[in-house]
Amino acid sequence: MIRIRLMGVFAYLAKARELNVRIEDKKTVDEILREVIPRYDEFKEKIIFINGQPARGDAEVTDGDEIKVMPVLSGG
């Protein structure tokens, strides 16, 4: 089971701040997040952590990992 913690607009789009997803084999962060967050690919900039460590969307995760994802905010 993968634990996913969503922040900001990602939590809004997925209608949840936290999700648990069962996976059979290794998957990338992007593959998993595309399944649970509508319009995920529209956000080019995002901050991703796997088990508390900075990661990229092409990083593979396995059972027991935790993903945290938040959008990059800009403004002035």
N, C-alpha and C positions, 0 to 999 in steps of 0.2 A: 504494500500500500504506500502510495506517495502522498505526503501532506503538502497542500498548496495554500499559501497565504497570499491573499490579493490585497493590494492597496489602491486607493484612489479610484479612478475611472474603471480599472479592471474589476474591482469589487462590485461596482455599480453594474457593469455589463453582465457579469456572471451571476449577479444577484446573491452573492455570498462573499464573506470576507475570508472564509476558510473552507477548503474542500479536501476530501480524501478520495483518491483515485487508485483503483487497483490496476496494475499493469502485469502482463505476463513476461515480456522480455524487456531488454533495454530499449528506451525511447529517448529522443531528444526533448529538451525543455520545450522548444517550439512546437513539436508534435503534440505534446500533452496540452499545452496552453491553447492551441488552436481548437482542441476538442471542447474546452470548458469556457472559453471567453469568446463571445461573438465579436466579430470585427477585429480580432487580435492583430492580424497582419496590417491593419491600417496604421498601427503605431510603430513607427520605425525606430524610435528611441525609447528604450526601457532599461530599467536597472533590475538585474536578476542575481539572486543569491541561491546557491545550493549548499545546504547544511551550513549556512552562515558565511560562506566564502563567495566572493564575486565570481560570476560565471557568464557565459554567453548562451545564446539560444540554441547553438548547435552542440552544447554539452550533453552527454548522455547521463541519464539517471536510472537508478535501479530501485527495487523494492526497499522501502525504509528511508529513502531520502526525503528531504524537505526542500521545497522550492518556495522562494519568496520573490514576488515580482511587483514592481511599481513603475508608473509612467514617469518620464522625465518632464518636469514642469519648467516652463520658461516664462519670462515676463519681466516687467521692470517697474 
